[in-house]
Every structure is written in C-alpha cells, then in structure tokens.
Amino acid sequence: MKTFDKGTVIRTVLLFIALINQTLVMFGQTVLPISEEQVQTAGEALYVAGSTIFTMVTAVIAWFKNNYVTYKGQLQKDALKQKGLTK
C-alpha cells in the first residue's frame, strides 16, 4: 500500500492523542502533574468538559474527511487524481 497523505496522518495522530487523553480523564488521571489540593471543583469540571469536547471535535474532524485508508480507498484516490478531482 502506498504511504498515507499528510492530512490523514495528522488527523489520525490527533485522534489517538485525544482518545488517550480522554481515557486518562475517565480513570481520574491528568496529563499535568497537579495535586488534588491545587485543583478546585470548577477547574476539574472545566478540564473534563474541555477534554471531552476536544475528543469529540477531533474524532469528527478526523473521520469526516475521506481518509483513503483501505486498498479500495487508495484506488478511489488514484481515480480521483487521474480525473483532476483531488489534490
């Protein structure tokens, strides 16, 4: 299989980062080493909400576009390029 285009790789990497972050949040871990005393309830809620929104937006953006990941997708991309319909 040919190499993936840059946009597909970037969207997929961001999606994996968002999913890892969301998993850490679900298990009560934070990426930043902040003690429980330093974090107030409103700050925690804002962090969880922001993390969830980041994950949802990244997932939608990453897979809304046609990523041409499968062999059939690569054939489709090649056909579109031949007809001048894509970059």
Secondary structure, DSSP 8 states (H G I E B T S, - for coil): -----HHHHHHHHHHHHHHHHHHHHHTT--SS---TTTS-HHHHHHHHHHHHHHHHHHHHHHHHS----SHHHHHHHHHHHHTT---
